Amino acid sequence: MNLIVVSDLTLNEGLYFRFLSMTAKSYLEMDVLIEAPESKIDYYYKILKKKGFYDYVSEILSPDKREEGVRLDTEHNYPLTVVAESINCVNVMSLIGQIKMLGYIKKDIS
């Protein structure tokens, strides 16, 4: 199963993004995909790699790829979406819990 994270959320507080992606990959057994505009894929790859936040990311995709899975987004445009303005120390555990629950729902309906 995929966890699709909108690129805007990856750089707010990077260590919390890294913790979230590590938890999703290691404990929830999800592939972490970052969704970025086609023109900014290289930018996000370079900056995430440089800062050490890319360790648990499987791939960076453009929005036109339309991958299925649980989404972490700033807007609620798709089903199975967790909405957040940022990933930070206050909300990271709540986000992980919501992602986990939506992952269970996704498995049940598949």
GITAWO-V91851 format. One record per backbone hydrogen bond with DSSP energy under -0.5 kcal/mol. CO is the residue of the C=O (numbers start at 1). NH is the residue of the N-H. Records with the same first field share a line. If there is no record, write none. Layout:
CO->NH, NH
This chain:
1->31
2->4, 70
3->5, 33
4->72
5->35
6->9
7->10, 11
11->14
13->16, 17
14->18
15->19
16->20
17->21
18->22
19->23
20->24
21->25
22->26
23->27, 28
24->30
30->32
31->3, 33
32->58, 59
33->5
34->36, 61
35->7
37->40, 41
38->41
40->44
41->45
42->46
43->47
44->48
45->49
46->50
47->51
48->52, 53, 54
49->52
54->57
56->32
59->34, 61
61->36
62->65
63->66
70->4
71->73, 82
72->6
73->84
75->77
80->71
81->83
82->73
86->88
87->13
88->92
91->95
92->96
93->97
94->98
95->99
96->100
97->101
98->102
99->103
100->104
101->105
102->106
103->107
104->108
105->109
106->110
